[in-house]
Amino acid sequence: MNYSFYILYAMKDALISSRQWVYGLIACLCLFACRKEEQTPTIIVTGKVELVDEFGIPPTAISGIRIDGIQVTATTSTASYTTTTQANGTYSLCTVAGVQTLTFAKEYVGTYKLLEQSITAAQELPVVHLGVQVLRGVGAVTLTKGADALYIEGVMNQENRAGLPPTKHRLFFRNGPVSATNYALTVAGETNVGTDQFFEVIPYTQLRAAGLLPDTQITLIAYGDNSFADTYMDPVTRLVIYPAVNETGSNYVSFSY
């Protein structure tokens, strides 16, 4: 029950000599009229999550990373609703009608978002490919400036495994502080020298096309990447987010050209 009206009525003798009584009454009535009742979640959305490591393979039980227990959260402008995945990766979530974002999260797994989903009735959502985050990533990077391009050398913190695809990495460039979520240019690559090193050539034209101009201070960092994981675009920065890169990148390298 809303008691604001009764409280104001009880105080009317103290307020009647001024306009505060009238203003208080108007405010109380407006709040009562505009109060919205919370929606009851009645719509069931279902879907499935597939979990892959950096080689595109479902993780084994030995790794300790299981597909069940992944938290799935639907967030609207006023509330959120949560469930978890089952042993086969499926989930069933009770939510409300409206536009909402679904977030998929678990420790050691890259957080992924299905943005601005319009939910009007029971439906099955697209399969989500979550990536186990890369644990060891890139150990160090160095660069050499050539006449027309940058020559970047890197060392991974692990060697390629026999019979598996080469380990992947991703370079991020920006004027000023740079990270996997704050960059002007990103370039993907893989181990291509020996079993744990890579060599990349980045033309200056590619830097200029990204707004990284000559005679400006540019910073580079590299991360190990799980390229099999789904990506999404951040609605604010309009940058593609790579959820399953390792948490700690390489050393920073600052340069100009």
C-alpha positions in Angstrom: 0.0 0.0 0.0 1.2 3.5 -0.8 1.1 5.5 2.5 2.5 8.8 1.1 -1.0 10.3 0.8 -1.9 9.5 4.4 1.4 10.9 5.7 0.9 14.2 3.8 -2.7 14.4 5.1 -1.5 14.0 8.7 1.0 16.9 8.2 -1.5 19.2 6.5 -1.8 21.5 9.5 1.9 22.2 9.4 2.0 22.7 5.7 -1.4 24.3 5.0 0.0 27.9 5.4 2.2 27.4 2.4 2.1 25.9 -1.0 4.1 22.9 0.1 0.8 21.0 0.8 -0.4 21.4 -2.8 3.0 20.5 -4.2 3.4 17.5 -2.0 -0.1 16.2 -2.9 0.6 16.6 -6.6 3.9 14.8 -6.4 2.3 12.0 -4.4 -0.6 11.5 -6.9 1.9 11.6 -9.8 4.0 8.9 -8.2 1.0 6.7 -7.5 -0.3 7.1 -11.1 3.0 6.5 -12.8 4.0 3.5 -10.7 4.5 0.4 -12.9 3.9 -3.1 -11.9 6.7 -5.6 -12.5 6.1 -7.9 -15.4 5.9 -11.6 -14.6 8.2 -13.7 -16.8 6.0 -16.0 -18.9 7.9 -16.5 -22.2 10.2 -19.5 -22.5 13.3 -19.1 -24.8 15.5 -22.1 -25.5 18.8 -22.6 -27.1 22.1 -24.5 -27.1 25.7 -23.7 -26.3 28.7 -25.5 -27.9 32.0 -25.2 -26.1 35.3 -25.4 -28.0 39.0 -25.0 -27.0 41.5 -23.0 -29.1 41.9 -26.0 -31.5 38.2 -26.2 -32.2 37.7 -29.3 -30.0 35.2 -29.7 -27.2 37.2 -29.7 -23.9 37.5 -33.1 -22.2 36.5 -33.8 -18.6 40.2 -33.9 -17.7 40.4 -30.1 -18.3 37.8 -29.5 -15.6 35.8 -27.1 -17.9 32.3 -28.5 -18.4 29.5 -27.3 -20.7 26.9 -27.6 -17.9 26.6 -24.7 -15.5 27.2 -21.9 -18.0 25.1 -19.0 -16.8 22.6 -17.6 -19.3 21.2 -14.2 -18.3 18.5 -12.2 -20.2 18.7 -8.5 -19.3 16.0 -5.9 -20.1 15.9 -2.2 -19.3 14.5 -3.0 -15.9 15.3 -6.5 -14.8 17.3 -9.7 -15.5 16.4 -13.4 -15.6 18.9 -16.2 -15.3 19.3 -19.9 -15.9 22.2 -22.4 -16.5 23.0 -24.9 -19.2 22.4 -28.6 -18.9 24.9 -31.4 -19.4 24.2 -31.4 -23.2 24.6 -27.6 -23.5 20.9 -26.8 -23.8 19.1 -24.2 -21.7 15.6 -23.0 -21.1 15.0 -19.5 -19.8 11.8 -17.8 -18.6 11.8 -14.1 -19.5 9.4 -11.3 -20.4 8.5 -9.8 -23.8 10.7 -7.1 -25.1 14.2 -6.2 -26.4 16.9 -7.8 -24.3 20.5 -8.9 -24.3 21.5 -12.5 -23.4 24.8 -13.0 -21.7 26.7 -16.4 -21.5 29.3 -16.6 -18.9 31.4 -19.1 -16.9 34.9 -19.1 -15.3 37.7 -19.8 -17.9 35.2 -19.3 -20.7 35.0 -16.2 -22.8 31.8 -14.2 -22.0 29.6 -13.8 -25.1 26.5 -11.6 -25.7 23.5 -12.0 -28.0 22.6 -8.3 -28.3 19.2 -6.7 -28.7 17.1 -9.8 -29.1 13.4 -9.0 -29.7 11.5 -11.5 -27.7 7.7 -11.6 -28.3 6.9 -15.3 -27.9 8.4 -18.6 -27.1 11.3 -19.2 -29.5 14.6 -21.1 -30.0 17.7 -18.9 -30.2 20.7 -19.5 -32.4 23.4 -21.9 -31.3 26.2 -20.1 -29.4 29.8 -21.2 -29.8 31.6 -20.3 -26.6 35.4 -20.5 -26.5 37.6 -21.7 -23.6 39.9 -18.8 -23.0 43.5 -19.3 -24.1 45.6 -19.8 -20.9 49.2 -19.2 -22.1 48.9 -16.8 -25.0 51.8 -14.6 -26.4 54.9 -14.4 -24.3 56.6 -11.4 -26.1 56.6 -9.4 -29.3 59.2 -7.2 -31.0 59.0 -5.1 -34.1 61.3 -3.7 -36.8 60.3 -0.8 -39.0 60.9 -1.3 -42.7 60.6 1.1 -45.6 56.9 0.2 -46.3 55.9 -2.1 -43.5 56.3 -3.2 -39.9 57.9 -6.6 -39.3 56.6 -8.2 -36.1 58.1 -11.2 -34.4 56.4 -13.0 -31.5 57.0 -16.0 -29.2 54.0 -18.0 -27.9 54.0 -19.4 -24.4 53.3 -22.9 -25.7 54.4 -25.0 -28.7 52.2 -26.3 -31.4 50.8 -29.7 -30.7 51.4 -32.5 -33.2 48.3 -33.2 -35.2 46.5 -30.0 -34.1 46.1 -26.6 -35.9 48.8 -24.0 -35.1 48.2 -21.8 -32.1 46.5 -18.5 -33.0 47.2 -14.9 -31.9 45.7 -11.5 -32.4 47.6 -8.1 -32.6 45.9 -4.9 -31.4 47.0 -1.4 -32.3 46.0 2.0 -31.1 47.2 5.6 -30.5 47.6 5.5 -26.8 46.5 2.8 -24.3 45.5 -0.4 -26.2 43.7 -3.6 -25.2 41.6 -6.3 -26.8 38.5 -4.2 -26.2 40.0 -0.8 -27.0 41.8 -0.7 -30.3 41.9 1.0 -33.8 43.2 -2.0 -35.7 43.4 -5.8 -35.1 45.2 -8.4 -37.1 44.9 -12.2 -36.7 47.7 -14.7 -37.2 49.1 -18.0 -36.3 52.3 -19.7 -35.3 54.3 -19.9 -38.6 57.9 -20.1 -37.5 59.1 -23.3 -35.8 56.7 -24.6 -33.2 56.1 -21.5 -31.0 56.9 -18.3 -33.0 55.3 -16.1 -35.6 56.3 -13.4 -38.0 53.8 -10.8 -39.3 54.2 -8.1 -41.9 51.9 -5.1 -41.4 52.0 -2.6 -44.3 51.9 1.1 -43.4 49.0 1.5 -45.7 47.0 -0.8 -43.4 47.9 1.4 -40.4 46.9 4.6 -42.2 43.6 3.0 -43.3 42.8 2.5 -39.6 43.6 6.1 -38.7 47.0 5.3 -37.3 48.9 8.0 -39.0 52.7 8.7 -39.5 54.5 10.6 -36.8 52.0 9.6 -34.1 52.6 7.4 -31.1 51.1 3.9 -31.6 51.0 1.1 -29.1 50.9 -2.6 -29.9 49.9 -5.6 -27.8 49.3 -9.3 -28.7 47.0 -11.9 -27.2 46.6 -15.6 -27.7 43.2 -16.2 -29.4 40.6 -18.8 -29.6 39.4 -18.2 -33.2 36.7 -20.8 -33.0 34.6 -18.7 -30.5 31.8 -16.5 -31.6 32.4 -12.8 -31.5 30.0 -9.8 -31.2 30.1 -6.1 -31.7 30.1 -3.8 -28.7 27.0 -1.5 -29.1 28.8 1.5 -27.6 32.3 1.4 -29.1 31.2 -0.4 -32.3 34.3 -2.6 -32.0 34.2 -6.4 -32.5 34.8 -8.2 -29.2 36.9 -11.4 -29.2 35.7 -13.1 -26.0 38.2 -15.9 -25.7 41.5 -14.2 -26.0 43.7 -14.8 -23.0 43.3 -12.4 -20.1 46.9 -11.1 -20.0 48.4 -10.0 -23.2 52.1 -9.7 -24.2 54.4 -6.8 -23.5 53.4 -3.4 -24.9 55.5 -2.0 -27.8 55.2 1.7 -28.6 56.4 3.1 -32.0 55.9 5.6 -34.7 56.7 5.5 -38.4 
